[in-house]
Amino acid sequence: MSTGRPESLSAVTIGVTDMGASCAFYGALGFEVVHGGPDAPFTSYGVGSGFLNLQLVERTEVHWGRFIVHVDDVDAMHERALAAGLTPSMPPSDAPWGERYFHIDDPDGHEVSFARPLR
C-alpha cells in the first residue's frame, strides 16, 4: 500500500547573487554543469542521482544552514579546494557520529560540508 512517504531528495536549490563566481567556486570543486552556466539565471549540477541548483537572485539573506555532499575521498577534496585557492573553514576531521568531513563557505555564505562515512 502506498503511503506517500518521502523516498529521496531530488535537488537542493540555493540563491546566488553572482552566477559567475558561484560557477567558478563549484567548478573548482569538481561539480559538473548539466544545465546553465556562468551567464545563466539558473544552473544545475549533477550530484549522484540528484542535483544542486543555483538560482540567480538580487540578494540573499543568508541564514545558517549547510548541505552535505558525500565524496569518495574527503582529504583529496580538501586538497583540491586549497589548490584552487579556496579557504575551508576547518581541516578534515573524524566526527564522533562516524563521518570524516570538512566545511567550506561558497561565495554567498552557503556552508558546504564534504563528508564520507568512516568504515
N, C-alpha and C positions, 0 to 999 in steps of 0.2 A: 504494500500500500504506500502510495506517495504521501510524504508529509510536508513537502515544501521546505525542508531543512536545507540551509546553505551547504553547498558541497565544495566550492572552491572560490578563490578570489581571482577574477579575470584581469583586473587592471587597477592601478592607482593613478590618479591624475592630480598633478600639483600645479599651482600657478607660478609662473616665472615672469620677471619683468624685462629680461634681456635674453631672447631666444638664442642669439649667437653665443653669448657667454655660457649659457646653460648647455648648449650642444657641445661646446668645446670642453666643458667640465666632464660631462657624461661620456663623450667620445674618448677623452684621455683615460678614462677608467675602463674602457673596452666595451661599453654599451654600443649596440649596433642599431642604427636607424632603420625602421621598416616603413615609416611614413613621415613626410615633412622634412625638416632640417633647419639650418640656422636662419633662413629667411621666411620661414613659415609661421603662421599663428598657432599651429598645433603640430606637435611632433610625438611620434610613438617609437619606443624602443622595445624590442622583443626581450623578455626575461623569462627563460624557461618556457612554460606554456602560457604565460601571462604577458602583461605589458606595463611599462612605465610610460605614462603620457605626460607631456608638458603642454600647458595651455598658456599662451601669452596673455597677460593681464596688465592693466595700467600700473597697479601697485599691489604688493602683497602685504597682508597683515600677518606677520609670522607669529604663530602660536607654537609652543613647544610640542614636539612630536617627532617621530622618526619612522622610517620604513627600513626593513631589514632585507638584505639580498644575500642569499647563500651563494658562496663561491667555492671552487674546488681547493683553493689554497689562500688562506687569509693573509699569510705573510707575503706571498707573491703579490697580492692585490695592494697591500700596504706599500711595498717597494715600487709598484707601478705608479701609485699616487705620488710618492716622493719624487720619482724620476720625472714626472710630469710637472713638477714644481708646485704641487698641491700640498696643503698642510692638514694632515689628520689631527684630530683633537686629542688623540691618545695613541700609544703604540699597541700592537696586537697583544691581547691578554686572554688568559683562560678564565672563564667565568664559573662560579660555583653551580650555575644551572646547566653546565655541560656544553658550552659553546666556546670557541675561540673567536674573537671579534675585535673590531676597532670601529670608531666613528669618524666621520668627516662631514663638514657642512658644505652644501652646494652654494652657488653664488647668491641665492635668495634666502639662505639661512635654514633650508630644509636639512635635517640631520639624516645622513645615510649611514646605516650600520652594515658592514660586511662581516659575515659570520659563517662558521662551519661547525656542525656538531662534533664534539670530541668523541672518539670511539674507544 
